[in-house]
Amino acid sequence: MKKKLSLIFISWFFLSGSQMKEDQIPALIPQAIDQRFGYVDQSGRFVICPEYHIAMFFSEDCNLLNSPNKSVAIFGTSDYATVEKDEISYRIDKKGNRVYRYKLPDLGKCASSYHSSIYKAFALNGSYGLVSKEDVDTSGYKDFNIYPQYQMLYVLQGDVENPMIVAVKNDKFGVVDKNNKTVIPFIYEDIKTNLSWKTANLFEVSKDGETYFFIDRNNNAY
């Protein structure tokens, strides 16, 4: 049952993560040592000791915000983060105190906050580009926002009008915008296509394909 609860809440949380204001970086950022997660401040100093198997950004959990148990709704606000230890899921405050343990009867329903992206990856002759039309004339360039030239292209959730786009070129990962301007240089072995950009304005990257860390849009590491 613990395992089941853990998997359920994680999938719901990722669907309901809130978006931070543009360019705002969280005060506390998940970071792992020896596969145990805690939280560091923006200078890299641990504020919450690494002891968790999973640690998410401080962000809203709409399942708790809409809980039928009104006394726990407060723990769904962005003042708290979701963590997991020994297959038990908790909400913690910004001092690291465990203030709530997840229970299935407490989980309410989330209103869908998903907005379909205006921009989509488009494959042509084995390469990927970007389009914003349903019907694309492949005989020229006019229907492409980015003409197919990448090994992979993935539009991240976030700003629907001006999305960040993970791309692969020469077997290296980087990030471009809808105008094909490079935001993050193509120097990484991997960039995760998770919700870290939407929830924290950070990209989760790796230089060796094993160890991951966060960077902002200016390529500053955290």
N, C-alpha and C positions, 0 to 999 in steps of 0.2 A: 504493500500500500504506500509506503514511503516513497519508493521508486516511482510509482505511478503518479503520485502527487507532484513530485519533482518535475517529471517530464511534462505534465499538463501545465504547470504554472510557468515553466520556461517558455513554452510555445505561446501561451497567452501574453506573457510579458513582451516578447519580441514583437508581437502584432500590435501592442498598445503603447509602445514607447513614445514619449512626447518629444518634441523638437525644441532645442534651445534656440535662443536668439542668435542671429547671424554673428559669427566670429567670437561668440562667447565660449570660453573654455571652462570646463568644470573646475571647481576648487579642489575636488578630490577625484583621483583617477585610479582605476583598478590597475594593480601591478603584481606580478608573481615572482616569488623566489622559491626555487625547488618545487615548482608546481603547486605552490600554495599562494592564494591570492589575498592581498590586503589593499590598502589605499594609500597613495602618496599625494602630497600637495604638488603644486606646479613647479616647485624647486627640486622635486624628487625625494623629499623626506617622507618616510613612512609615518602616517598619522594613525592609521588603523593597521594593527599587526597582521601579517599574512598567515592565515589559518584556514582559509576556505578553499573548497574545490572549485567553486564558481563565485564570481563577484561581478555584479553589473553596475552600471553608472547609477548615481542618484537620479531617479526619474520617476514619473508617475506610473502606477500600476492601476489601470482602469478597473480590473477585476475587484480590487479592494475599494476603490472609490465608489463603485456601484454595489458594494456588498449589502446583502440583506441584513447583516449584523452592523447596525449603524455605529456601534462603538469602535469598530476596527477601521472604518472608512478613512480616518485620519492617517493611517499608515500607508495609504495609497498615494499620498502626495509626494512631491519631488524632494521633500526633506528627508526621505528615506531611500535606501537601496536594498535590492534583493541579493541575498547570498545563499550559498548552500554548503553545508558541512555534514559529512556522514549521511548523505542522502536525505537530510532534513533541511527544509527551506525556511529562511527567516527574512524579516525586514530589520535593518539596523539603522540607527541614527548616525549623525556625523561625528559622534564621539566613539562609535564602534559598539554601542550597546545594542544587544538584541532586544527589540521592543515588541516583536510579534513573530509567532510561528504559524506558518501557513496551515489552514484547515480547509478541506474541500467545501464544507457547508458555508464558509464565509465568502466564497468566490462568486461575485455577481457577473453579469453579462456586459461585455464591452460593445459600445456602439462602434461600428466600423469607421476607422479614421483613414483608411487606405484611399489614396487618390491615384488613379491611373496616370502613368507618366505620359507627358506630351511627346517625349523623345524615346525612340526605340533603336536598338541595335539592328543592323541590316547586313546580311551576308551576301557577298557577290564575288564569285570566282575564288572562294576560299579565304577572302579577307572580310573584315568587318568595318562598317561605317555607322553613321547616325542619320536617322530620318525623323521627320515629324509628320509625314503624310502616310495615308494608308495605301494609296496607289502610287508606286514609284516608277518613273520612267528611267530605266537603267541605261539608256542609250547616251545620256549626257551627264552633266554635273548638277543641273539646276535643282533637282529634287532632293539632293543630299545636303544635310547640314555639315557632315563630315564624309567625304568620299571614302569608300572602303580601302583601308590601308593597314589595319591592325590585325594581329593574330586573335585577339579577343577584345570585346567591348561590353561593359556592363554599366547600366545607368543606376546609380545609387538612389535610394529613397532620401527625400529631403525637399529642397526647393524644386517644385514642379516646373517652374518657368526657367530656372537656371541651375540645372542639376550638375553634380560632379560625376564624372564618368571614369571608371577604372578601365585601363586599356593595357594591352601587352604588345610590345614592339621589340624585335630582336631578342625574344625570350625574357625580357625584363618588364616588370610592372611599373606603371606610373598612373597619373591622373590628369585628365584634360577636361576642359569645359566644352560647352556646346559649339563654340567657335573654333575648336581644335587648338586652343591655347594651352600649353603645358602648365599645369598647376603644381603637380608633383613630378620631379624628373624620373626618367625611366632607369632607375638604379636598384630596384627592389626585386627580390626573388618571389615575393607574394604580397598582395594587398587584399585583405579580407573584404568580401562583399556583404558585410553584416550591417547593423544599424548604428555603428559607432559614429558615423558622420551625421546621421539624423539626430541622434540623442545627445551628442557631445561635440560636434564640429571637429572630430578627430578621425584620422584614418589609422587602421591597425595594420602595421606593415612588418615585414621581415626581410633581413638582408641575407639570411642563410636558409630560409624555408622552415626553420625550427623555432627560433626565438623571436617572439613578436613584441612590438612596442607601439606606442601611439605617437603620431605626428600631427601638427596642425597644417593648415593650407600653406604656410610659409616654410614647411619642412623642418620646423622646430620639434625636437623629440621631447617626450614626457615619460 
